[in-house]
Amino acid sequence: MAAWHGLKEGDEVELEIKETARNGDGIGRVRGVVVFVKGAQVGQKLRVKITKVAARHAYAEPIKP
């Protein structure tokens, strides 16, 4: 089931990491949704795969080039 933002598990998107979460995950935004990326650093531009989607945030992992 896709939420209002249309993101779903398995989607591949590009995002820029703008912040760091308290636990060290990188934070970017896609379609207004906060996306947490484990191990990402501020300033990185990544292609990621969405692994989990909630109503107002999502989790993703980097896609290796």
N, C-alpha and C positions, 0 to 999 in steps of 0.2 A: 504494500500500500504506500503510495507516494504522498507526502505531506503537501501543504500549500505551495511550497517552493519548487516542487517537481523533482528534487533529488531523490535518487533511490540507490540501494546497495548495488555495487557493480559499475556505477557510472564512473567515467574517467573525465576529470576536469583539470584545468590549470588554475593555480592560485599563487599568490605571493604571501609569504609569511610576514605578518606585520607586528605580531606580539608574541610573548611567551606566557604560557599558563603557569600557575603555581607549581605544577608537577613537572615543568620543563618541556611540555609539548609545545610545538609551534602552533600558532593560531592564524588562520587566514579566513577569508569570507568569499562565498560563492552564492550569487543570487540572494544576498542578504542573510545567508545562513553562516553561522560560525562553524568553522571546520578545524578540528584538532588533528595535528599530524605528529605522531611520536618521533622524536629525534630531529625535527626540523628546526632550523635556526632563522632568526629574524633576518629579512633581506633575501632569503632564498625564493626563487621562482621555480615551482615544481609542477610536474604532472602527477596527479594522485588518483588513486582508485578509492571510491567511497566504500567503506566496510560496514558502517552502521549509521542509521539515520534515526534521529528523534525529531520532535516537533520543531525545536528551535536550534538544534545543533547537529553536527555529524562528525564522524570519525573517519579518517582516511590513512592510507599508507602510500608512501612514494612509489612511483613506478620506476623501475631501474631502466636507464636508457639502453 
